[in-house]
Amino acid sequence: MSQVLRWIAGLVVILVPGISGCAPDQTQARSDAPEPRPGMVTQMEPFRAFLETRPTPEAFSRVYPDVTLVLPGDVATREYRTDNSRFFAELDEDGHIHDGDFR
């Protein structure tokens, strides 16, 4: 009986990683999603239009990878920034960004 259990355990060890590797990649960008915009926010109109789509924090970080996103409850330093490099987000009840400001 113990040989059968060892064989089953070995099969599970081999199959589970292989099966999980077949799962679709959830991190792929949608084809209709905005392209990443590196650097600080310099054009406010496209930025506000992006916020109107109510992005998730993950989508925000993908589109604006160089902007530090500060969510409610996050601890942040209080230095004064004038380059739109740190955005303090306001979230709706679903956890999507609906507003905020640069500080």
Secondary structure by P-SEA (a helix, b strand, c coil): caaaaaaaaaaaaacaaaaaaacccccccccccccccccccccaaaaaaaaaacccaaaaaaacccbbbbcccbbbbbccccccccccccccccccccccccc
